Each structure stands twice: as C-alpha cells, then as structure tokens.
Amino acid sequence: MNKLDVSAVSGTQSVDRALALLQAVGHGGAQGMSLSDLIAKSGLGKPTVRRLMLALIRGGLVEQDSATRLYLLGEESYVLGTLATPRHGLLEIAADAVVRLAKASGDTAFVNMRRGSTAVCLHREEGAFPIRTHALETGAQHPLGIGAGSLAMLSALPDADIEMLLTDNADRLAADYPTYDAALLRSDVAATRARGFALNPGRIVAGSWGVGVALRRPDGSVAGALSIAAIDSRMQPPRDAEMAALLTREAREIELRLARRMPLAALQE
C-alpha cells in the first residue's frame, strides 16, 4: 500500500494532511474508507487522523456513515465538484465519444484525465470484439507516461514540465514499474511526437497494446487523453494508425466542446 505524501512546511502541515486524507476518502469511492485504512495510508497517528477527519466533517467535505462508521465524501465535495464541471467535467463532454470509439473499433476505449503527475482513467467502454484486454480499469491511476493515453498526455507537455514530472515520479516508477525509467520515457515521448500518436506495445500487461492521443484545453494545457486498447494482433500496422485517426477525430470534437465551455468557466471564476 502506497503511503500518502503528508510532508509539508511548517504552518501548512495540517492543511496538507487534511487534503491528503480527503483525497484518500475520494479514492475510496462509494465503498468508503475506515479509520484504520486512513491511518495506514497516511502514516499518521490515530488522534491526528481523527482530529483532521472531524474538521473535514464540520466543513461538509466528508461524512461518516452512522451504521458502518466508514468515511465518504460529503455534500460540500459534491457541490464543489459540480462547480468545477464547466472546466474539468471531461467525462461529461467525452462520454459519447468513448462509446463511438468502442463501437467503431470493436475494442476497448478509454477517456483519461491528467491529475498532477498522474493519469486517471475516468471511463472504459467495451467493444464487441470477443477477446478483451483489462490493462486499465475505471479509477486506475498511473504515473504520466505509463500506458498509451498517459504517454500521449506526457508527450503533449513542454520539455521542462516533462523533466520535472520524471523527477517527481522517479521513486514510484522504480517501485511499481521497474521496466520503465526516465530514459525510456524520454525515448517514448520522442517516438510519440514523431509518430503523431502514443503507442503502448504491451508493456503493462503482456499482449495488451494501446494507442492514445492527447486532449487539450483552448489555452493549450493538457486536459486528458483518449485511447483504445486491444490484443497485440489487432494493433499492428496499419491498424494502429487507423485507430489513432479515429481517436484524433473524436479528440478534435471534444476540444471544440471544451472551447465552448471555457467562457462559462471563466465567468464563474
């Protein structure tokens, strides 16, 4: 189990710890998180976790089920998420595109979003082809660069940002993805930029290949990515490029929708 990053400078430590706990509750989803789980994930003492969780409950960001005593996201978290939808509601905008991609390809389609130094799978849609891959599940997170959609996002960033992210993710890559390192990811970025789309040749799950393209906001920042995964025999040239073309067409439409939503988000800021 990975520890949450709860290190902070003096004066902001409690805030950073509370936010880390809030994120942990969010990752628990509808199942909720127990106090013992939060203690284990944070590495904090029981009194500290209790105190911070009470503060989050008072703010409406977290609530505790009276029967199970599990912690779940509260009403205020829902309100804040709703307010953020015009700028960050990528799944709402991209859901129909993912369905079309799965239907057109017959394979599994995904929409991913960037979350700091990681990529989060927002949704997967199964195609009709009977042999499916299970390299990426909804809610899964990978360091940027791991997987086709994640690599597409990394490759769309400025070089200086890429170097910073490679440094930030170095420990996790070494611990959880030993076949990856900074040199390999730099090579993958160069290949992605030259090819015009990202390709994962079965590095995470043997036999599961994927292609991906990035999604950008009107200001050029990376919002997320679309990707398609299939068994290796269905992602060989020229089909990989054909799937990338499908992804690119849907990506451009999503980016137009994002552009139409951005003025609304600006008014609400």
C-alpha positions as CSV (number, residue, x, y, z in Angstrom):
1,M,0.0,0.0,0.0
2,N,1.5,3.3,-1.0
3,K,1.8,6.0,1.6
4,L,0.2,9.3,1.1
5,D,2.5,12.3,0.8
6,V,1.9,14.1,4.1
7,S,5.2,16.1,4.3
8,A,4.7,19.9,4.4
9,V,6.4,23.0,5.6
10,S,5.6,24.4,9.0
11,G,2.3,26.3,9.1
12,T,0.7,24.4,6.3
13,Q,1.2,20.8,7.5
14,S,-2.3,20.4,8.9
15,V,-3.9,21.7,5.7
16,D,-1.8,19.4,3.6
17,R,-2.5,16.4,5.8
18,A,-6.3,17.1,5.7
19,L,-6.3,17.4,2.0
20,A,-4.3,14.1,1.6
21,L,-6.9,12.4,3.8
22,L,-9.8,14.0,1.8
23,Q,-8.2,12.6,-1.4
24,A,-7.9,9.2,0.2
25,V,-11.6,9.2,1.1
26,G,-12.4,10.2,-2.5
27,H,-10.3,7.3,-3.8
28,G,-12.4,5.0,-1.5
29,G,-15.4,5.8,-3.7
30,A,-18.9,4.5,-2.7
31,Q,-17.4,1.8,-0.5
32,G,-16.0,4.4,1.9
33,M,-12.8,4.3,4.0
34,S,-12.4,3.1,7.5
35,L,-10.4,4.9,10.1
36,S,-7.8,2.1,10.1
37,D,-7.4,2.4,6.3
38,L,-6.8,6.1,6.6
39,I,-4.3,5.7,9.3
40,A,-2.4,3.0,7.3
41,K,-2.5,5.1,4.1
42,S,-1.4,8.3,5.7
43,G,1.1,7.0,8.2
44,L,-0.4,9.5,10.7
45,G,-1.3,8.7,14.3
46,K,-4.9,7.8,15.2
47,P,-5.5,11.0,17.2
48,T,-4.3,13.2,14.3
49,V,-6.4,11.4,11.8
50,R,-9.5,11.6,14.0
51,R,-8.9,15.4,14.5
52,L,-8.5,16.1,10.9
53,M,-11.5,14.0,9.8
54,L,-13.7,15.8,12.3
55,A,-12.6,19.1,10.7
56,L,-13.4,17.8,7.3
57,I,-16.8,16.6,8.5
58,R,-17.5,20.1,10.0
59,G,-16.8,21.6,6.6
60,G,-19.2,19.2,4.9
61,L,-16.4,17.8,2.8
62,V,-16.6,14.3,4.4
63,E,-19.4,12.5,6.2
64,Q,-19.3,9.3,8.3
65,D,-21.9,6.6,7.9
66,S,-23.7,6.1,11.2
67,A,-24.0,2.4,10.7
68,T,-20.7,1.3,9.2
69,R,-18.6,4.2,10.6
70,L,-16.9,4.5,7.2
71,Y,-15.9,7.8,5.8
72,L,-17.3,9.1,2.5
73,L,-17.2,12.3,0.5
74,G,-19.7,14.8,1.8
75,E,-22.3,17.1,0.3
76,E,-19.9,20.1,0.0
77,S,-17.5,17.9,-2.0
78,Y,-20.3,17.3,-4.4
79,V,-21.1,21.0,-4.7
80,L,-17.5,21.9,-5.3
81,G,-17.3,19.2,-8.0
82,T,-20.4,20.5,-9.7
83,L,-19.0,24.0,-9.7
84,A,-15.8,22.7,-11.3
85,T,-17.6,20.8,-14.0
86,P,-17.5,23.6,-16.7
87,R,-13.7,23.5,-16.7
88,H,-12.9,19.9,-15.6
89,G,-16.0,17.9,-16.5
90,L,-14.2,15.9,-19.1
91,L,-16.2,12.7,-18.7
92,E,-19.5,14.5,-19.3
93,I,-18.1,16.0,-22.5
94,A,-16.3,12.9,-23.8
95,A,-18.6,10.1,-22.8
96,D,-20.4,9.8,-26.1
97,A,-17.1,9.9,-28.0
98,V,-15.8,6.9,-25.9
99,V,-19.0,4.9,-26.8
100,R,-18.5,5.7,-30.6
101,L,-14.8,4.7,-30.4
102,A,-15.7,1.3,-28.8
103,K,-18.4,0.7,-31.4
104,A,-16.2,1.7,-34.4
105,S,-13.1,-0.2,-33.3
106,G,-14.7,-3.2,-31.7
107,D,-12.1,-2.8,-28.9
108,T,-12.0,-1.1,-25.5
109,A,-12.0,2.7,-25.5
110,F,-11.0,5.0,-22.6
111,V,-11.0,8.6,-21.6
112,N,-8.3,9.6,-19.1
113,M,-7.6,12.9,-17.4
114,R,-4.5,14.4,-16.0
115,R,-4.2,14.7,-12.3
116,G,-1.0,16.4,-11.4
117,S,1.8,13.9,-12.2
118,T,-0.6,11.0,-12.8
119,A,-3.2,9.9,-15.3
120,V,-6.7,8.8,-14.1
121,C,-9.0,6.5,-16.1
122,L,-12.4,8.2,-16.0
123,H,-14.3,5.6,-18.0
124,R,-13.8,2.5,-20.2
125,E,-16.2,1.3,-22.8
126,E,-16.1,-2.3,-24.1
127,G,-16.3,-3.0,-27.9
128,A,-17.9,-6.0,-29.5
129,F,-14.7,-8.0,-30.2
130,P,-14.9,-11.1,-28.0
131,I,-11.3,-11.1,-26.8
132,R,-10.8,-8.1,-24.5
133,T,-7.9,-6.6,-22.6
134,H,-8.0,-5.5,-19.0
135,A,-4.9,-3.3,-18.7
136,L,-6.8,-0.3,-17.4
137,E,-9.9,-0.1,-15.2
138,T,-12.1,2.9,-14.3
139,G,-10.4,4.8,-11.5
140,A,-7.0,3.4,-12.1
141,Q,-4.1,5.8,-11.8
142,H,-0.7,5.6,-13.4
143,P,2.3,8.0,-13.5
144,L,2.2,10.1,-16.6
145,G,3.9,8.1,-19.4
146,I,2.6,4.7,-18.3
147,G,0.1,3.4,-20.9
148,A,-1.0,4.9,-24.2
149,G,-3.3,7.6,-23.0
150,S,-0.9,8.6,-20.2
151,L,2.0,8.7,-22.6
152,A,0.0,10.9,-25.0
153,M,-0.5,13.4,-22.2
154,L,3.1,13.4,-21.2
155,S,4.3,13.9,-24.8
156,A,2.0,16.9,-25.2
157,L,3.7,18.8,-22.3
158,P,6.6,21.2,-22.6
159,D,10.0,19.5,-22.2
160,A,10.7,21.4,-19.0
161,D,7.5,20.0,-17.5
162,I,8.3,16.5,-18.6
163,E,11.7,16.6,-16.8
164,M,10.0,17.9,-13.6
165,L,7.4,15.1,-13.8
166,L,10.1,12.4,-14.4
167,T,11.8,13.6,-11.3
168,D,8.6,13.6,-9.3
169,N,7.6,10.1,-10.4
170,A,11.1,8.5,-10.2
171,D,10.5,6.7,-6.9
172,R,7.1,5.3,-7.9
173,L,8.5,4.2,-11.3
174,A,11.3,2.4,-9.6
175,A,9.0,0.7,-7.1
176,D,5.9,-0.1,-9.2
177,Y,7.1,0.0,-12.9
178,P,10.7,-1.4,-12.8
179,T,10.7,-1.8,-16.6
180,Y,10.3,1.9,-17.0
181,D,12.9,4.7,-16.3
182,A,13.4,8.3,-17.4
183,A,15.5,7.4,-20.4
184,L,12.8,5.0,-21.7
185,L,10.1,7.6,-21.2
186,R,12.1,10.3,-23.0
187,S,12.5,7.9,-25.9
188,D,8.8,7.1,-25.9
189,V,8.0,10.8,-25.9
190,A,10.2,11.4,-28.9
191,A,8.6,8.5,-30.8
192,T,5.1,9.7,-29.9
193,R,5.8,13.1,-31.2
194,A,7.3,11.8,-34.4
195,R,4.5,9.2,-35.0
196,G,1.7,11.6,-34.1
197,F,0.1,9.2,-31.5
198,A,1.2,7.3,-28.4
199,L,1.7,3.5,-28.6
200,N,2.0,1.1,-25.7
201,P,3.3,-2.2,-27.0
202,G,2.2,-4.4,-24.2
203,R,4.4,-3.1,-21.5
204,I,1.9,-3.1,-18.7
205,V,0.0,-6.3,-19.5
206,A,1.6,-8.7,-21.9
207,G,-0.4,-8.9,-25.1
208,S,-2.4,-5.8,-24.5
209,W,-1.5,-3.0,-26.8
210,G,-2.9,0.5,-26.9
211,V,-2.9,3.8,-28.9
212,G,-3.7,7.2,-27.5
213,V,-4.0,10.9,-28.3
214,A,-4.0,13.9,-26.0
215,L,-6.8,16.3,-25.3
216,R,-6.0,20.0,-24.9
217,R,-7.9,22.9,-23.5
218,P,-8.2,26.2,-25.5
219,D,-5.2,27.6,-23.6
220,G,-3.1,24.7,-24.8
221,S,-2.9,22.9,-21.4
222,V,-3.4,19.1,-21.3
223,A,-6.8,18.1,-20.1
224,G,-6.6,14.4,-20.7
225,A,-6.5,11.7,-23.4
226,L,-8.5,9.2,-25.4
227,S,-7.1,5.7,-26.0
228,I,-8.0,2.3,-27.4
229,A,-6.6,-1.0,-26.2
230,A,-6.7,-4.4,-27.9
231,I,-4.8,-7.6,-28.1
232,D,-1.5,-7.2,-29.9
233,S,-2.6,-8.8,-33.1
234,R,-5.2,-6.1,-33.6
235,M,-2.8,-3.2,-33.0
236,Q,-0.2,-3.9,-35.7
237,P,0.4,-1.5,-38.6
238,P,-1.5,-0.2,-40.4
239,R,-4.4,-0.7,-37.9
240,D,-2.7,1.2,-35.1
241,A,-2.6,4.3,-37.3
242,E,-6.2,3.7,-38.3
243,M,-7.2,3.6,-34.7
244,A,-5.2,6.7,-34.0
245,A,-7.1,8.5,-36.8
246,L,-10.4,7.6,-35.1
247,L,-9.1,8.9,-31.8
248,T,-7.9,12.1,-33.4
249,R,-11.2,12.9,-35.0
250,E,-13.0,12.4,-31.7
251,A,-10.4,14.4,-29.8
252,R,-10.8,17.4,-32.1
253,E,-14.6,17.4,-31.4
254,I,-14.1,17.2,-27.7
255,E,-11.6,20.1,-27.8
256,L,-14.2,22.2,-29.6
257,R,-16.7,21.4,-26.8
258,L,-14.1,22.3,-24.2
259,A,-13.5,25.6,-26.0
260,R,-17.3,26.4,-25.9
261,R,-17.3,25.6,-22.2
262,M,-14.3,27.7,-21.3
263,P,-16.0,31.1,-21.4
264,L,-18.6,29.8,-19.0
265,A,-15.9,28.6,-16.6
266,A,-14.1,32.0,-16.8
267,L,-17.3,33.8,-15.8
268,Q,-17.7,31.6,-12.8
269,E,-14.1,32.1,-11.5
